[in-house]
Structures are given as C-alpha cells and as structure tokens.
Amino acid sequence: MAARATRRHFTAALGALLLAGVAVAQPSPRKVEPKQVSPSAWFVQGEAALGSPGNRNFISNAGIVVTPAGVVVIDALGSPQLARELLDEIARITPQPVTHVVVTHYHADHIYGLQEFRKRGARILAQRGALEYIHSDTAAARLKASRVDLAPWIDERTELVVPDQWIDERTELVVGGQRLILQPVGPAHTPEDTVVLLPSEGVLFSGDIVFRGRIPFVGQADSRQWIAALDLLLKMEPKVVVPGHGALSSTAREDLQLTRDYLAFLRESMGAAAREMEPFDEAYARTDWSRFEHLPLFRAANRMNAYNTYLLMERQR
C-alpha cells in the first residue's frame, strides 16, 4: 500500500512538472542484449532491482543455447514484451527456432514471458514441484497484483503457463547434437528449482540458486536444502555460472560460495537467537552484517530474509 501511495505521489509530482513546462528526463530501460558466454551459449542480464514499471520487470537473467537444430532458452523473463525482445535478439544470432524453454523456477520475474515462447511453438519444461504453485491462490493473487503494480507490461492478457513436460529427475536434453543436463535441485530456493548444465562448454545456468553480486531473496525457502543444492553445484565444477540475477560469473566457485556463506550465516545467527528464544528485533540489531551489507538490495531484502530464517529455525530447532 505504501509503495503504491509513493508511486501516486511521484506520478502527481511528475504531472505537475510537465504541466508547468519543465522538462523531465526519463531513464532509459535496460535493453535485452545477449552477451556471449561460450561458443554455443549467451545470456541476457536484468537489473539488480525490484520489479517496477520503469524497468519493465527486467530484473532476472535468461540463458540461450544455440544448436544446429534449434535454440534452448533457460527462463523466459518477467513480461511478454521482454520475451518478444529476447526472441528478436535470438533471431539476430541464429535463424534456428526456439525449440525448448527450461524454467528454473516459477517466480514471476522468470516466467511471465513464457506465453510468447509457446506461441512460437517452443516446448516448456519444468520440475513437477511447480504444479502446486501454478494452481494456487498465491500465484493467482501475485498475477492480479502484478497487473496493477507492473502495468502496462503485465496486463489481463498475461497468463500463467503450465509446462508441456515435467522433470522428475536428472534429465538429458539433446538438441542438434548438443547435450544439456537438466538437474532438479529443489526444494531449495523454491520447491521446483532446476539447474541446466552445458557440460561440453562448462556453462551452468543456475537460476536463483545463485545470486551474484546482490543479496538473495530467501522468502519461504528451505535454506538447509538450498545449501545442499549449492554443494551439489560446487561438485559440478563449472567454468562459468549464469546466475538467476547478476553478472556472469567466471569465478564460479567463489560466487557459489558467497551465496552459500550468506545462507549459512543466516542460519547460524538466527538459529542461535531462536534456540535462546531471543526476540527477533534484538537478535537482528546485535548481528554483525558487515560482510554482506555492501551488496545491492541488502536494505530491501536482508531483514526479511533474516526474519523468515528466524521462523524457519524456530521450527527446525
């Protein structure tokens, strides 16, 4: 409610300036620009920000793997318009069609573009853990709110898309002779987390199991399982990691470890408070956050992450 009120005040102030003839510079939204990762792989990088009409909900990354027989996309971005722009960019790289879209997890900033890929005939794959969320009141409420908060990029034509194929276990997807490994690692960040490894080129598309250069959004995640998922990714020994958010990582082990260390620190600090039945506010205030407080979105996400971890540790003690 406060955020909507703030936007209304900003809009009113902007309108007054325009009526007064004052020129107001509008920030240019980030472009969907593929960056090459390896001979066959590209990715596009969203802003390190919360979703808004100004950034068109372009706050997550998407991956592209080009083969002689088609293109595999990893995640569909946060609006139909962004997906259309991504498809246009792919067409500049290769004449091959997008044959598959692998969903790393069903958070809004990764899936609201799915319908555009389905229109072009792509087959959509996701871990079966997403089924409950897709048909939940939570998903419906989130979409309804997004149609207001992220208008005009999310509107009444935006849909939740059900996958064509469920992934229940480690799965190999071969397109044009290129082998991709689809590895379920959830429940972790979400119940349906899936990572995609391009083993021939050492590229790992991690989804939101890895946040690079910013604070992760923990939400209702099972951080113990999330840490286990990161341990599995460390064993894969990728050369580069395309995270769900943030820049490409050519220091894969270091960046995987940063996310792991942050989650472990949350569990250690909030777990101690929960065991001692220390009130959350007191525990949060005395905790030394200096290792992480310089990271983007620390102020926006850290307190909520800590509180959710505090509640989780109360249940797990």
C-alpha positions as CSV (number, residue, x, y, z in Angstrom):
1,M,0.0,0.0,0.0
2,A,2.8,2.4,0.9
3,A,4.6,1.6,-2.3
4,R,1.5,2.4,-4.4
5,A,1.0,5.6,-2.5
6,T,4.6,6.6,-3.1
7,R,4.1,5.9,-6.8
8,R,0.9,8.0,-6.9
9,H,2.8,10.9,-5.2
10,F,5.6,10.6,-7.7
11,T,3.2,10.5,-10.7
12,A,1.3,13.5,-9.4
13,A,4.6,15.5,-8.9
14,L,5.7,14.5,-12.4
15,G,2.4,15.6,-13.9
16,A,2.7,19.0,-12.2
17,L,6.2,19.5,-13.6
18,L,5.0,18.6,-17.1
19,L,2.1,21.0,-16.8
20,A,4.5,23.7,-15.7
21,G,6.5,23.1,-18.9
22,V,9.5,21.6,-17.0
23,A,11.5,19.1,-19.0
24,V,11.8,15.8,-17.0
25,A,14.4,13.3,-18.1
26,Q,13.1,9.7,-18.3
27,P,15.5,7.0,-17.5
28,S,16.0,4.6,-20.4
29,P,15.1,1.0,-19.6
30,R,17.8,-1.7,-19.8
31,K,17.9,-3.3,-23.2
32,V,17.7,-7.0,-23.8
33,E,21.2,-7.5,-25.1
34,P,22.6,-11.1,-25.4
35,K,26.2,-11.5,-24.2
36,Q,28.2,-14.5,-25.4
37,V,29.3,-16.9,-22.7
38,S,30.9,-19.7,-24.7
39,P,30.8,-20.9,-28.3
40,S,27.1,-22.0,-28.0
41,A,25.8,-20.0,-25.0
42,W,24.6,-16.5,-24.4
43,F,22.7,-14.8,-21.7
44,V,20.8,-11.5,-21.0
45,Q,21.1,-9.7,-17.7
46,G,18.4,-7.9,-15.8
47,E,18.8,-5.0,-13.4
48,A,19.8,-5.5,-9.8
49,A,16.5,-4.0,-8.6
50,L,13.0,-4.8,-7.6
51,G,10.4,-5.1,-10.4
52,S,8.7,-1.9,-11.4
53,P,7.0,-0.3,-14.4
54,G,10.2,1.7,-15.0
55,N,12.4,-1.4,-15.5
56,R,9.5,-3.5,-17.1
57,N,10.2,-6.2,-14.6
58,F,13.5,-6.9,-16.3
59,I,15.3,-7.9,-13.1
60,S,16.3,-11.5,-13.8
61,N,18.6,-13.2,-16.3
62,A,17.8,-15.7,-19.1
63,G,20.1,-18.1,-20.9
64,I,20.3,-19.1,-24.6
65,V,22.0,-22.2,-26.0
66,V,22.2,-22.3,-29.8
67,T,22.5,-25.6,-31.7
68,P,22.3,-26.6,-35.4
69,A,18.7,-27.8,-34.9
70,G,17.2,-25.2,-32.6
71,V,17.6,-23.0,-29.6
72,V,17.1,-23.8,-25.9
73,V,16.2,-20.9,-23.7
74,I,16.6,-21.0,-19.9
75,D,13.9,-18.9,-18.3
76,A,11.5,-16.5,-20.1
77,L,12.0,-13.1,-18.3
78,G,9.5,-11.0,-16.5
79,S,7.0,-9.9,-19.1
80,P,5.6,-10.8,-22.5
81,Q,7.3,-7.7,-24.0
82,L,10.7,-8.7,-22.7
83,A,10.2,-12.2,-24.1
84,R,9.3,-10.7,-27.5
85,E,12.5,-8.7,-27.4
86,L,14.5,-11.7,-26.4
87,L,13.1,-13.7,-29.4
88,D,14.0,-10.8,-31.7
89,E,17.6,-10.9,-30.3
90,I,17.8,-14.7,-30.8
91,A,16.7,-14.2,-34.4
92,R,19.8,-11.9,-34.9
93,I,22.1,-14.7,-33.6
94,T,20.6,-17.6,-35.5
95,P,17.8,-18.5,-37.9
96,Q,17.0,-21.6,-35.9
97,P,13.7,-21.5,-33.9
98,V,13.4,-21.8,-30.1
99,T,12.5,-25.4,-29.6
100,H,12.6,-25.6,-25.8
101,V,12.3,-23.4,-22.8
102,V,13.6,-24.7,-19.4
103,V,12.1,-23.0,-16.4
104,T,14.5,-22.9,-13.4
105,H,11.6,-22.0,-11.1
106,Y,8.2,-20.3,-11.1
107,H,8.9,-16.9,-9.7
108,A,7.2,-14.1,-11.6
109,D,10.3,-12.4,-12.9
110,H,11.3,-15.6,-14.7
111,I,8.0,-16.8,-16.2
112,Y,5.7,-14.0,-17.3
113,G,7.3,-14.2,-20.8
114,L,6.5,-17.9,-21.3
115,Q,3.3,-17.4,-23.3
116,E,5.3,-15.7,-26.1
117,F,7.6,-18.8,-26.5
118,R,4.6,-21.1,-26.5
119,K,3.1,-19.0,-29.3
120,R,6.2,-19.7,-31.3
121,G,5.9,-23.4,-30.8
122,A,8.5,-23.9,-28.1
123,R,8.2,-26.8,-25.6
124,I,8.3,-25.8,-22.0
125,L,9.9,-27.9,-19.3
126,A,9.9,-27.5,-15.5
127,Q,10.2,-29.5,-12.4
128,R,7.0,-31.0,-11.2
129,G,7.2,-29.2,-7.9
130,A,5.8,-26.1,-9.7
131,L,2.4,-27.8,-10.2
132,E,1.1,-26.9,-6.8
133,Y,2.1,-23.2,-7.1
134,I,0.7,-22.8,-10.6
135,H,-2.8,-23.7,-9.5
136,S,-2.5,-21.9,-6.1
137,D,-4.3,-18.8,-4.8
138,T,-0.9,-17.3,-4.2
139,A,0.0,-17.5,-7.9
140,A,-3.3,-16.0,-8.9
141,A,-3.0,-13.2,-6.3
142,R,0.5,-12.4,-7.5
143,L,-0.5,-12.2,-11.1
144,K,-3.5,-10.0,-10.2
145,A,-1.2,-7.6,-8.2
146,S,1.3,-7.6,-11.0
147,R,-1.3,-6.4,-13.4
148,V,-1.6,-3.3,-11.3
149,D,1.9,-2.8,-10.0
150,L,3.7,-3.7,-13.2
151,A,1.2,-2.2,-15.7
152,P,1.3,-1.9,-18.7
153,W,3.9,-4.7,-19.1
154,I,1.7,-7.2,-17.2
155,D,-1.9,-7.0,-18.1
156,E,-5.1,-9.0,-18.5
157,R,-3.6,-10.9,-21.4
158,T,-0.6,-12.1,-19.3
159,E,-1.1,-15.8,-18.3
160,L,0.5,-18.4,-16.1
161,V,1.7,-21.1,-18.4
162,V,1.6,-24.8,-17.5
163,P,4.7,-26.7,-18.8
164,D,4.4,-29.3,-21.6
165,Q,6.8,-31.7,-19.8
166,W,7.6,-32.3,-16.2
167,I,11.1,-33.1,-15.0
168,D,11.2,-35.5,-12.1
169,E,14.8,-36.5,-12.1
170,R,18.2,-35.7,-13.8
171,T,17.3,-35.5,-17.5
172,E,19.4,-35.2,-20.6
173,L,18.0,-32.9,-23.3
174,V,19.8,-33.3,-26.7
175,V,19.1,-30.8,-29.4
176,G,21.2,-30.6,-32.6
177,G,23.8,-32.9,-31.1
178,Q,24.3,-30.5,-28.1
179,R,23.7,-32.2,-24.7
180,L,22.2,-30.3,-21.8
181,I,21.8,-31.8,-18.3
182,L,18.6,-30.7,-16.5
183,Q,19.1,-31.3,-12.8
184,P,16.3,-30.8,-10.2
185,V,17.8,-29.4,-7.0
186,G,14.6,-28.3,-5.2
187,P,13.1,-27.8,-2.8
188,A,15.7,-25.1,-2.1
189,H,15.0,-21.5,-3.2
190,T,11.7,-22.9,-4.4
191,P,10.1,-26.4,-4.4
192,E,10.8,-26.7,-8.2
193,D,14.4,-25.5,-8.6
194,T,16.2,-26.8,-11.7
195,V,19.7,-26.0,-13.0
196,V,20.9,-26.6,-16.5
197,L,24.5,-27.6,-17.3
198,L,26.1,-27.4,-20.7
199,P,28.9,-29.9,-20.0
200,S,30.8,-29.7,-23.3
201,E,31.4,-26.0,-22.6
202,G,31.4,-25.9,-18.8
203,V,28.4,-23.5,-18.5
204,L,26.0,-23.7,-15.6
205,F,22.6,-21.9,-15.7
206,S,21.8,-21.8,-12.0
207,G,18.6,-19.9,-11.8
208,D,18.1,-18.4,-8.4
209,I,20.2,-21.0,-6.6
210,V,22.9,-18.5,-7.2
211,F,22.6,-14.7,-6.8
212,R,25.8,-12.9,-7.9
213,G,26.7,-9.5,-6.5
214,R,23.4,-9.0,-4.6
215,I,21.5,-10.3,-1.7
216,P,19.4,-13.4,-2.5
217,F,15.7,-13.3,-1.9
218,V,15.2,-16.1,0.6
219,G,11.4,-15.9,1.1
220,Q,9.9,-19.2,2.4
221,A,12.9,-21.2,1.1
222,D,14.3,-24.2,2.9
223,S,17.8,-22.8,3.4
224,R,19.2,-26.1,4.6
225,Q,18.2,-27.8,1.3
226,W,19.4,-24.7,-0.6
227,I,22.9,-25.1,0.9
228,A,22.8,-28.8,-0.1
229,A,21.9,-27.7,-3.6
230,L,24.9,-25.3,-3.7
231,D,27.1,-28.2,-2.5
232,L,25.9,-30.2,-5.5
233,L,26.7,-27.3,-7.9
234,L,30.2,-27.0,-6.4
235,K,30.8,-30.6,-7.3
236,M,29.8,-30.0,-10.9
237,E,32.9,-27.7,-11.1
238,P,31.5,-25.4,-13.9
239,K,33.8,-22.9,-15.6
240,V,31.3,-20.2,-15.7
241,V,27.9,-19.7,-14.0
242,V,25.0,-17.7,-15.4
243,P,23.1,-16.8,-12.2
244,G,19.4,-16.1,-11.9
245,H,20.4,-12.5,-11.1
246,G,23.6,-10.5,-11.6
247,A,26.6,-10.6,-13.9
248,L,28.1,-13.7,-15.4
249,S,30.5,-15.5,-13.0
250,S,33.9,-16.6,-14.3
251,T,34.9,-17.2,-10.7
252,A,32.2,-19.9,-10.3
253,R,33.4,-21.4,-7.0
254,E,33.8,-18.1,-5.3
255,D,30.3,-16.9,-6.3
256,L,28.7,-20.2,-5.4
257,Q,30.4,-20.0,-2.1
258,L,29.2,-16.4,-1.4
259,T,25.6,-17.4,-1.7
260,R,26.3,-20.5,0.4
261,D,28.1,-18.4,3.1
262,Y,25.2,-15.9,3.3
263,L,22.6,-18.6,3.8
264,A,24.8,-20.4,6.4
265,F,25.3,-17.1,8.2
266,L,21.6,-16.5,8.3
267,R,21.0,-20.0,9.8
268,E,23.8,-19.6,12.3
269,S,22.9,-16.2,13.6
270,M,19.1,-16.6,13.5
271,G,19.3,-20.2,14.7
272,A,21.2,-19.1,17.8
273,A,18.6,-16.5,18.5
274,A,15.7,-18.9,18.1
275,R,17.4,-21.5,20.4
276,E,17.8,-18.9,23.1
277,M,14.3,-17.5,22.5
278,E,15.8,-14.1,21.9
279,P,13.3,-11.7,20.3
280,F,13.9,-11.2,16.6
281,D,14.4,-7.4,16.7
282,E,17.1,-7.7,19.4
283,A,18.8,-10.5,17.6
284,Y,18.8,-8.7,14.3
285,A,20.1,-5.5,15.9
286,R,23.1,-7.2,17.5
287,T,24.1,-9.3,14.5
288,D,27.2,-8.1,12.6
289,W,26.1,-7.9,8.9
290,S,29.2,-6.1,7.8
291,R,30.3,-8.9,5.4
292,F,27.1,-8.5,3.3
293,E,25.7,-5.1,3.9
294,H,27.6,-3.6,0.9
295,L,25.8,-5.8,-1.5
296,P,22.9,-4.5,-3.7
297,L,19.4,-5.0,-2.2
298,F,20.8,-5.6,1.3
299,R,18.4,-3.0,2.8
300,A,15.5,-4.2,0.7
301,A,15.9,-7.9,1.4
302,N,18.1,-8.7,4.4
303,R,15.8,-8.0,7.2
304,M,13.0,-10.1,5.6
305,N,15.5,-12.9,4.9
306,A,16.6,-12.9,8.5
307,Y,13.1,-12.9,9.8
308,N,12.0,-15.8,7.6
309,T,15.1,-17.7,8.6
310,Y,14.4,-17.0,12.3
311,L,10.9,-18.5,11.9
312,L,12.4,-21.5,10.0
313,M,14.9,-22.1,12.7
314,E,12.2,-22.0,15.4
315,R,10.5,-24.8,13.6
316,Q,13.7,-26.8,13.0
317,R,15.2,-26.5,16.5
